Amino acid sequence: MAIGPIDLNLIKIFNAVYEDRNLLRAGKRLNLSASAVSHALTRLRHVVGDELFVRTPSGMMPTARADAMAQDLTDSLNRIVATLGVDPFSPATSTRQFVLAANDHLASVIMPHLTRLMSAEAPRIQLVVRPATRLDLAEQIDVGRIDLAMGVFQKIPEHFRSFALMTEGDLVIMHSSHPAAGRKLTLQDMVTYPLLTISVGGKEEGAVDGFILERGLARQSEMFDRNALQEALATIGAVPRYHITIAHSMVIASVMERTEMLSILPCSLARLFVATDDLLMVLPPYPVSHSTFRGIWHNRNDHDPAHLWFRKIVQRAVELMPKGVPS
C-alpha cells in the first residue's frame, strides 16, 4: 500500500528498527533480510530528508526527527491495521512472541496458571519473562521491547495504559517452630524478633517512600508497608528490628528455615510459601494499606488484537490464583 511516494511498508520497517535498534532483529521480525531493511530505510530517508538512524556500537540510534515521528507513525499504523482488519490473530496458530516484565514474586504466583492457559489455547506462542526491577523499565516499554509489565505503580505516564490485576495487603510469615507460632502476633513481637523484608531498590537508586521514579513511571521498590509498621511501633515507643533486606523474594523460605525471623510479605507470596514450606502465615498486629498490582502497556497496543488477547489471558491467570487470608 502506498500514499503518494510513501509505501506504508516502510513505516512498518521504521517501527521495527526503532523498537529493536538493530537491523538483523528488525528483519527477523518482518521476515526480511538485514539488507532489505537497510534498503527500505534508505528509501524512507529520501522521502523524509533525514538520516533517521545512526549506527553506533550500541545499535541503531534514532535521530531527533525519528524520535519525533515514532509515536505518531506507530499509532497511525495500528489504527489502520485495526480498521482494515488486515492483521488477523488466532492464538491457536500464532507464533507471535510476547515479552512480560514481572518481579520474581509475581512471576512465581501467576506463571503456573498462565502457562497452563497458554499451553491449552496458544501452544505455539512464545513468552519471554524479564525482570520488572530493571531501572530502564519505562524505556523498554517505550521502545517496544516489553509488551506488558506487572507491578505496583504509584505514577503511570499518560501514554501508558493499565488494568488492575489484584489488590492485597501484607501478611507475616514465620517458621512453624517460631516462639510466636500458635498465638496471636503482637506489636512487641515485631520489636523482639528480627525482620526479613524485600526491597529491590533503596535511596541509592533514587527510591522515595518505597517507589522508584523514572521517565514518568513510579514503580514499587519495597514489598511491604513500611510506614504502617513504623507508625504502629511508634505508639509503644519502639522501632522495628530490620535484620535482612533482600531483593530476591524466592529465597525467603530457605533463609527463614528454623530462625526466629519474621517476614512481612504480600498476601499472594505468603500463601505460596506456606503451601510448600514449613511456614505459617498470620495477620500483622497493625492495620496495613492494600496495594493494587497492575499490568501496564504502551497505548500503541490498545487495539492490537494479539495484545488484547494477551492482556485478557493474563487477567484470567490472576483470577485462578488462590485467595484468602488467615482469620
C-alpha positions, 0 to 999 in steps of 0.5 A: 500500500502506498500514499503518494511516494510513501509505501506504508511498508516502510513505516512498518520497517521504521517501527521495527528498527526503532523498537529493536535498534538493530537491523538483523532483529528488525528483519527477523521480525518482518521476515526480511533480510538485514539488507532489505531493511537497510534498503527500505530505510534508505528509501524512507530517508529520501522521502523524509530528508533525514538520516533517521538512524545512526549506527553506533556500537550500541545499535541503531540510534534514532535521530531527533526527527525519528524520535519525533515521528515514532509515536505518531507513525506507530499509532497511525499504523495500528489504527489502520491495521485495526480498521482494515482488519488486515492483521488477523490473530488466532492464538491457536496458530500464532507464533507471535512472541510476547515479552512480560516484565514481572518481579520474581514474586509475581512471576512465581504466583501467576506463571503456573496458571498462565502457562497452563492457559497458554499451553491449552489455547496458544501452544505455539506462542512464545513468552519471554519473562524479564525482570520488572526491577530493571531501572530502564523499565519505562524505556523498554516499554517505550521502545517496544521491547516489553509488551506488558509489565506487572507491578505496583505503580504509584505514577503511570505516564499518560501514554501508558495504559493499565488494568488492575490485576489484584489488590492485597495487603501484607501478611507475616510469615514465620517458621512453624517452630517460631516462639510466636507460632500458635498465638496471636502476633503482637506489636512487641513481637515485631520489636523482639524478633528480627525482620526479613523484608524485600526491597529491590531498590533503596535511596541509592537508586533514587527510591522515595517512600518505597517507589522508584521514579523514572521517565514518568513511571513510579514503580514499587521498590519495597514489598511491604508497608513500611510506614504502617509498621513504623507508625504502629511501633511508634505508639509503644515507643519502639522501632522495628528490628530490620535484620535482612533486606533482600531483593530476591523474594524466592529465597525467603523460605530457605533463609527463614528455615528454623530462625526466629525471623519474621517476614512481612510479605504480600498476601499472594507470596505468603500463601505460596510459601506456606503451601510448600514450606514449613511456614505459617502465615498470620495477620500483622498486629497493625492495620496495613494499606492494600496495594493494587498490582497492575499490568501496564502497556504502551497505548500503541497496543490498545487495539492490537488484537494479539495484545488484547488477547494477551492482556485478557489471558493474563487477567484470567491467570490472576483470577485462578490464583488462590485467595484468602487470608488467615482469620 
